[in-house]
Amino acid sequence: MFELIMLAAAGVGTVAGYLKSRQFVRQRLRFVDAAHQPSAPVVAGAVAALAAAPVVWLLPVLGAGTALIFGAGRGWGSGSCTGRATSSGCRRASRGAFLSTAPRR
């Protein structure tokens, strides 16, 4: 029973990491060219896995696989808007829908 709870906690952490990193890339990094490079999701996932490693070390119940899956979720989330514009939010950003609404001269 305890293992099932830990598996659910790892799944929730992975999904939350995916959604938060996707939201961050779409809202805050939409005009940053480095965030849309093909290597950005790999770097984001590796950094997230390394950041989760001390937490996993302090809570050995979670295991190293939890840190790896969390890093993979962060990487996929940050890579969801890189490369080709596949989601609707990325398409709108590439068309300039999120540009400033300042009056034109």
C-alpha positions as CSV (number, residue, x, y, z in Angstrom):
1,M,0.0,0.0,0.0
2,F,2.8,2.4,0.9
3,E,4.5,1.7,-2.4
4,L,1.3,2.6,-4.3
5,I,1.1,5.9,-2.4
6,M,4.8,6.7,-3.3
7,L,4.1,5.8,-7.0
8,A,1.1,8.2,-7.0
9,A,3.3,10.9,-5.4
10,A,5.9,10.4,-8.1
11,G,3.3,10.6,-10.8
12,V,1.8,13.7,-9.4
13,G,5.2,15.3,-9.2
14,T,6.0,14.4,-12.7
15,V,2.8,15.8,-14.1
16,A,3.1,18.9,-12.1
17,G,6.6,19.4,-13.3
18,Y,5.6,19.0,-16.9
19,L,2.7,21.4,-16.7
20,K,4.6,24.1,-14.8
21,S,7.6,24.0,-17.1
22,R,5.3,24.1,-20.2
23,Q,3.5,27.1,-18.7
24,F,6.8,28.8,-17.9
25,V,8.2,28.3,-21.4
26,R,5.0,29.4,-23.1
27,Q,4.5,32.6,-20.9
28,R,7.9,33.8,-19.8
29,L,10.3,32.4,-22.4
30,R,8.3,32.7,-25.6
31,F,10.7,35.4,-27.0
32,V,13.9,33.9,-25.7
33,D,15.7,32.1,-28.6
34,A,17.8,29.9,-26.4
35,A,14.6,28.3,-24.9
36,H,13.5,27.1,-28.3
37,Q,16.7,25.4,-29.2
38,P,16.6,21.6,-29.6
39,S,19.0,21.1,-26.7
40,A,16.9,23.1,-24.2
41,P,14.6,20.2,-23.1
42,V,17.6,18.0,-22.5
43,V,19.4,20.6,-20.4
44,A,16.2,21.4,-18.4
45,G,15.5,17.8,-17.7
46,A,19.1,17.1,-16.6
47,V,19.1,20.1,-14.3
48,A,15.7,19.1,-12.8
49,A,16.9,15.6,-12.2
50,L,20.1,16.8,-10.5
51,A,18.1,19.3,-8.4
52,A,15.8,16.4,-7.3
53,A,18.7,14.1,-6.4
54,P,19.3,15.6,-3.0
55,V,15.6,15.3,-2.1
56,V,15.7,11.7,-3.2
57,W,18.8,11.1,-1.2
58,L,17.1,12.5,2.0
59,L,13.9,10.5,1.3
60,P,15.2,7.1,0.2
61,V,11.7,5.8,-0.1
62,L,11.2,7.7,-3.3
63,G,14.2,6.2,-5.1
64,A,16.4,7.5,-7.9
65,G,13.8,6.6,-10.6
66,T,11.6,9.3,-9.2
67,A,14.3,12.0,-9.8
68,L,14.8,10.7,-13.3
69,I,11.1,10.7,-14.1
70,F,10.7,14.1,-12.6
71,G,13.6,15.4,-14.8
72,A,12.0,13.7,-17.9
73,G,8.7,15.5,-17.2
74,R,10.4,18.8,-16.9
75,G,12.3,18.2,-20.1
76,W,9.2,17.2,-22.0
77,G,7.3,20.2,-20.6
78,S,10.0,22.7,-21.6
79,G,10.3,21.0,-25.0
80,S,6.6,21.1,-25.8
81,C,6.9,24.6,-27.4
82,T,10.3,24.1,-29.0
83,G,11.0,23.5,-32.6
84,R,7.8,23.5,-34.7
85,A,4.8,25.2,-33.3
86,T,2.6,22.2,-32.5
87,S,0.3,23.5,-29.7
88,S,-2.2,26.3,-30.2
89,G,-0.4,28.6,-27.8
90,C,2.9,28.2,-29.6
91,R,1.2,28.9,-33.0
92,R,-0.4,32.0,-31.6
93,A,3.0,33.2,-30.2
94,S,4.7,32.5,-33.6
95,R,2.0,34.6,-35.4
96,G,2.6,37.5,-33.0
97,A,-0.7,37.2,-31.1
98,F,1.2,37.7,-27.8
99,L,3.1,40.8,-28.9
100,S,2.6,44.1,-27.1
101,T,-0.7,45.9,-27.7
102,A,1.0,49.3,-27.7
103,P,-0.5,51.7,-30.2
104,R,1.1,51.7,-33.6
105,R,2.8,54.8,-35.0
